[in-house]
Amino acid sequence: MKLNAIKEQLGLRLLTADASLEGDVSGAYTSDLLSDVIANSKEDQLWITLQTHQNIAAVAKLKDLAGVIIVNNREPEEETLRKANDEGITVFQTPDSAFVISGRLYRALNPGG
């Protein structure tokens, strides 16, 4: 599924200006520990987290993630969005909790499952 379809279906707010929404999403990984995401996330997954500091952009770039969803309407630092834009990382925001958005995203990516 494309990032744009996920954005529309889940009502996500796009926070990065230069983000391409044409990328494919293969799944998702939910964690707030950077080391856990580095160790266990997979390329083209969306990362669901409450973290808002600039290291989320670095980890997303390192792992070639499809993007980041920041939960609970948390506001990322200005430097985070600047770094994400520089690195071509798509960052979304949602009022949903990590639990709720994980379930909604799972249903979107696995409509029959």
Steps between C-alpha positions, in 0.01 A plus 500: 500500500624850423569761768238730349227236534600433861500874577149537361355180644634562852455878500866567575636854504809543282768701679782496245480737206713323242383146569414270215181308564557258212713256703378150575437384855570135579392505864562684823710489813383651828764592757633796694851362545736610224728199550201266468392664174856475365517133594155387389329727247508417131541709187178665374322468834331791673636567848239583764640689799447774755859622456533851357873579505719521190647151544178352362592639158848349524365157595234510227769587243740234630233229472344627173162522666197619305436766762419579861163540672516706820212411733293680766514831309856550621677787329844424359783743560561748219844348444337157460287619209792686345715186513216283369448736206875502429512120507176444305327334795121519512365590845133477594311589816187340644287561809472122540702300752768262375265209573210643301700615195687169490170313479356739242814474288501121528142487371584738216797292389325163552136556398412130506695414814 
